[in-house]
């Protein structure tokens, strides 16, 4: 995901360069929005593929509380 965020920063553009239009926005804005959307999709896919157990392995007894 860090690659998407790094690509969204227009550091690679020359100062004062002509910014073309993409989807009715300056190209650097459209690229940033697409990168943010790609990072969100990658995050959602990562959570879908991650198995998170409902209970801790010790049955929820560690950490104190009532016996």
PyMOL commands that place a pseudoatom at each C-alpha (Angstrom):
pseudoatom trace, name=CA, resn=UNK, resi=1, chain=A, elem=C, hetatm=0, pos=[0.000, 0.000, 0.000]
pseudoatom trace, name=CA, resn=UNK, resi=2, chain=A, elem=C, hetatm=0, pos=[2.928, 2.270, 0.587]
pseudoatom trace, name=CA, resn=UNK, resi=3, chain=A, elem=C, hetatm=0, pos=[3.687, 2.127, -3.127]
pseudoatom trace, name=CA, resn=UNK, resi=4, chain=A, elem=C, hetatm=0, pos=[0.218, 3.486, -3.903]
pseudoatom trace, name=CA, resn=UNK, resi=5, chain=A, elem=C, hetatm=0, pos=[0.689, 6.359, -1.460]
pseudoatom trace, name=CA, resn=UNK, resi=6, chain=A, elem=C, hetatm=0, pos=[4.171, 7.138, -2.819]
pseudoatom trace, name=CA, resn=UNK, resi=7, chain=A, elem=C, hetatm=0, pos=[2.849, 7.116, -6.389]
pseudoatom trace, name=CA, resn=UNK, resi=8, chain=A, elem=C, hetatm=0, pos=[0.039, 9.504, -5.428]
pseudoatom trace, name=CA, resn=UNK, resi=9, chain=A, elem=C, hetatm=0, pos=[2.498, 12.273, -4.552]
pseudoatom trace, name=CA, resn=UNK, resi=10, chain=A, elem=C, hetatm=0, pos=[3.319, 14.286, -7.670]
pseudoatom trace, name=CA, resn=UNK, resi=11, chain=A, elem=C, hetatm=0, pos=[7.042, 14.478, -6.825]
pseudoatom trace, name=CA, resn=UNK, resi=12, chain=A, elem=C, hetatm=0, pos=[7.900, 13.031, -10.237]
pseudoatom trace, name=CA, resn=UNK, resi=13, chain=A, elem=C, hetatm=0, pos=[6.426, 16.010, -12.114]
pseudoatom trace, name=CA, resn=UNK, resi=14, chain=A, elem=C, hetatm=0, pos=[8.598, 18.901, -13.183]
pseudoatom trace, name=CA, resn=UNK, resi=15, chain=A, elem=C, hetatm=0, pos=[7.690, 22.246, -11.679]
pseudoatom trace, name=CA, resn=UNK, resi=16, chain=A, elem=C, hetatm=0, pos=[5.473, 24.291, -13.969]
pseudoatom trace, name=CA, resn=UNK, resi=17, chain=A, elem=C, hetatm=0, pos=[4.893, 21.338, -16.297]
pseudoatom trace, name=CA, resn=UNK, resi=18, chain=A, elem=C, hetatm=0, pos=[1.677, 21.240, -18.289]
pseudoatom trace, name=CA, resn=UNK, resi=19, chain=A, elem=C, hetatm=0, pos=[-0.839, 19.110, -16.448]
pseudoatom trace, name=CA, resn=UNK, resi=20, chain=A, elem=C, hetatm=0, pos=[-3.087, 17.228, -18.824]
pseudoatom trace, name=CA, resn=UNK, resi=21, chain=A, elem=C, hetatm=0, pos=[-6.668, 16.410, -17.975]
pseudoatom trace, name=CA, resn=UNK, resi=22, chain=A, elem=C, hetatm=0, pos=[-7.883, 12.966, -16.960]
pseudoatom trace, name=CA, resn=UNK, resi=23, chain=A, elem=C, hetatm=0, pos=[-11.536, 12.324, -16.044]
pseudoatom trace, name=CA, resn=UNK, resi=24, chain=A, elem=C, hetatm=0, pos=[-12.060, 16.092, -16.026]
pseudoatom trace, name=CA, resn=UNK, resi=25, chain=A, elem=C, hetatm=0, pos=[-9.365, 16.635, -13.384]
pseudoatom trace, name=CA, resn=UNK, resi=26, chain=A, elem=C, hetatm=0, pos=[-5.716, 17.597, -13.616]
pseudoatom trace, name=CA, resn=UNK, resi=27, chain=A, elem=C, hetatm=0, pos=[-3.818, 14.375, -14.249]
pseudoatom trace, name=CA, resn=UNK, resi=28, chain=A, elem=C, hetatm=0, pos=[-1.947, 14.507, -10.931]
pseudoatom trace, name=CA, resn=UNK, resi=29, chain=A, elem=C, hetatm=0, pos=[-5.256, 14.748, -9.021]
pseudoatom trace, name=CA, resn=UNK, resi=30, chain=A, elem=C, hetatm=0, pos=[-6.770, 11.842, -10.957]
pseudoatom trace, name=CA, resn=UNK, resi=31, chain=A, elem=C, hetatm=0, pos=[-3.657, 9.729, -10.328]
pseudoatom trace, name=CA, resn=UNK, resi=32, chain=A, elem=C, hetatm=0, pos=[-3.772, 10.538, -6.603]
pseudoatom trace, name=CA, resn=UNK, resi=33, chain=A, elem=C, hetatm=0, pos=[-7.459, 9.585, -6.342]
pseudoatom trace, name=CA, resn=UNK, resi=34, chain=A, elem=C, hetatm=0, pos=[-6.884, 6.336, -8.255]
pseudoatom trace, name=CA, resn=UNK, resi=35, chain=A, elem=C, hetatm=0, pos=[-3.943, 5.478, -5.977]
pseudoatom trace, name=CA, resn=UNK, resi=36, chain=A, elem=C, hetatm=0, pos=[-6.036, 6.107, -2.855]
pseudoatom trace, name=CA, resn=UNK, resi=37, chain=A, elem=C, hetatm=0, pos=[-8.823, 3.929, -4.249]
pseudoatom trace, name=CA, resn=UNK, resi=38, chain=A, elem=C, hetatm=0, pos=[-6.321, 1.165, -5.089]
pseudoatom trace, name=CA, resn=UNK, resi=39, chain=A, elem=C, hetatm=0, pos=[-4.923, 1.333, -1.543]
pseudoatom trace, name=CA, resn=UNK, resi=40, chain=A, elem=C, hetatm=0, pos=[-8.460, 1.015, -0.130]
pseudoatom trace, name=CA, resn=UNK, resi=41, chain=A, elem=C, hetatm=0, pos=[-9.189, -2.005, -2.344]
pseudoatom trace, name=CA, resn=UNK, resi=42, chain=A, elem=C, hetatm=0, pos=[-5.868, -3.627, -1.386]
pseudoatom trace, name=CA, resn=UNK, resi=43, chain=A, elem=C, hetatm=0, pos=[-6.673, -3.067, 2.290]
pseudoatom trace, name=CA, resn=UNK, resi=44, chain=A, elem=C, hetatm=0, pos=[-10.144, -4.599, 1.879]
pseudoatom trace, name=CA, resn=UNK, resi=45, chain=A, elem=C, hetatm=0, pos=[-8.691, -7.626, 0.080]
pseudoatom trace, name=CA, resn=UNK, resi=46, chain=A, elem=C, hetatm=0, pos=[-6.077, -8.069, 2.797]
pseudoatom trace, name=CA, resn=UNK, resi=47, chain=A, elem=C, hetatm=0, pos=[-8.781, -8.127, 5.465]
pseudoatom trace, name=CA, resn=UNK, resi=48, chain=A, elem=C, hetatm=0, pos=[-10.899, -10.554, 3.443]
pseudoatom trace, name=CA, resn=UNK, resi=49, chain=A, elem=C, hetatm=0, pos=[-7.961, -12.938, 3.128]
pseudoatom trace, name=CA, resn=UNK, resi=50, chain=A, elem=C, hetatm=0, pos=[-6.956, -12.663, 6.803]
pseudoatom trace, name=CA, resn=UNK, resi=51, chain=A, elem=C, hetatm=0, pos=[-8.401, -15.172, 9.224]
pseudoatom trace, name=CA, resn=UNK, resi=52, chain=A, elem=C, hetatm=0, pos=[-9.209, -13.400, 12.488]
pseudoatom trace, name=CA, resn=UNK, resi=53, chain=A, elem=C, hetatm=0, pos=[-10.463, -15.782, 15.193]
pseudoatom trace, name=CA, resn=UNK, resi=54, chain=A, elem=C, hetatm=0, pos=[-13.486, -14.729, 17.235]
pseudoatom trace, name=CA, resn=UNK, resi=55, chain=A, elem=C, hetatm=0, pos=[-11.863, -15.821, 20.504]
pseudoatom trace, name=CA, resn=UNK, resi=56, chain=A, elem=C, hetatm=0, pos=[-8.282, -15.771, 21.693]
pseudoatom trace, name=CA, resn=UNK, resi=57, chain=A, elem=C, hetatm=0, pos=[-6.469, -19.127, 21.671]
pseudoatom trace, name=CA, resn=UNK, resi=58, chain=A, elem=C, hetatm=0, pos=[-6.625, -19.335, 25.492]
pseudoatom trace, name=CA, resn=UNK, resi=59, chain=A, elem=C, hetatm=0, pos=[-10.416, -19.084, 25.538]
pseudoatom trace, name=CA, resn=UNK, resi=60, chain=A, elem=C, hetatm=0, pos=[-10.395, -15.478, 26.678]
pseudoatom trace, name=CA, resn=UNK, resi=61, chain=A, elem=C, hetatm=0, pos=[-8.980, -16.203, 30.152]
pseudoatom trace, name=CA, resn=UNK, resi=62, chain=A, elem=C, hetatm=0, pos=[-5.801, -14.156, 29.900]
pseudoatom trace, name=CA, resn=UNK, resi=63, chain=A, elem=C, hetatm=0, pos=[-5.983, -10.492, 30.781]
pseudoatom trace, name=CA, resn=UNK, resi=64, chain=A, elem=C, hetatm=0, pos=[-7.775, -10.595, 34.125]
pseudoatom trace, name=CA, resn=UNK, resi=65, chain=A, elem=C, hetatm=0, pos=[-11.415, -10.022, 34.814]
pseudoatom trace, name=CA, resn=UNK, resi=66, chain=A, elem=C, hetatm=0, pos=[-13.843, -12.114, 36.819]
pseudoatom trace, name=CA, resn=UNK, resi=67, chain=A, elem=C, hetatm=0, pos=[-12.958, -15.802, 37.220]
for i in range(1, 67): cmd.bond("trace and resi %d" % i, "trace and resi %d" % (i + 1))
show_as sticks, trace
zoom trace
